[in-house]
Amino acid sequence: MEYDVHIFVCNNQRSGSEKLSCGDAHGLELVGEFKKQLKELNVGLKMRANRSGCLGICDFGPTVAIYPEGTFYVGVKKEDVKEIIESHILNKKPVERLLLKR
């Protein structure tokens, strides 16, 4: 199935390493919040939020990637989900404070 918006939330949990990871708990909480809020929207877009494996930027997690744009958000908290949906998904304006700085 093709989606208008596809949200990937890293839930990679690294064990036995000093490197940071996004974490299963944070990832699942974020996926749940995205799903809940997207379901409530009913705006005529085909959208999906799901957990993913490592997105390769562990030190900045929890990480969320939104496609088709390929936008990466870092340090995302449950409280940020509403802003990401309203600003990025509905109004096509990225949430600058959460963007991965390259």
N, C-alpha and C positions, 0 to 999 in steps of 0.2 A: 504494500500500500504506500502511496505517496502522500507526504504530509506537507502542509503549508509551513508549519513550524515544528521542528523536532529538537527537543531539549535533552541533552545528555548530562547526567549528574554523576560525577566520579564517586564511587564508593569503595575504591581500592583501599584495603587495609594491609599495610606493610608490617610484618612482625619480625622481630629479631634484627632490627636495623635502626640506626640512629636517624636515618632520613625520615622526614615528615611524610605523612600520607593524609589523604582526604578523610578516610575512615568510613567504615560501614555505617555506623550509627548516624553520623551527620548526613551522609549521602542518602540513606533511606528516609530520613526525616525531610530532607529537601525534596526528594522525588514525591513523597506523599503530599507535601504542601503544594507543589506545582500541579499535581494531578487534581487535587481538591479545588484549587482556584481556577484552573482551566475549565474544569467541568461546570463550575458555576457561571462562567462567562457567557456561553451560548452566543458567540459572535459569528458563526458561520465559517470558521476556519477549521481545517483538519489539523489538529495538534496532538502531539504525543510527548510525554515526559517519561524517561526511563533511566535506570541506573546504567552506568558503564564501568568498564575497567579503567585502568590508569590512562589519564589524558596527557601524561608526560610532564606535568608542571606541579609536582607534589608539594614543593616548598611553599606554594601560594594557596593551597586548598583551604576549604572545600572549593572545588572547581566545577563550573557549569559551562557547557558549550551549547550554543544555539545555532542551528542550521535552518535555512540554507546559507545564512550570512557567514558562518564560521566565526562567530563572536565568542570569545572566552571571557568569562567572569571569574574572579578569584576572591577568596575570603568571604564567600557567600554564606549568609546566615538566613535562617527561616524568616526573619523579619524583612529581608530584602526581596523575597519572592514577589510580593505584591507590586513593588516598584519596578522590578524587571518586567513583569507582565504588562503593567500599564504603560511604561515608558518604551520599552524595546518592542514588545510584541504588538501592542495595539497602536502605538504612535510612531514606530520605526525610529526611535531616538535612543541610542545606547545609554546605559547608566554609566557615565564617565568614571565615577568614583570606584566602581567595581571592575573596570576593564583591566585585562592583563596588559601591562605596559611592556612594550617590546624594546 
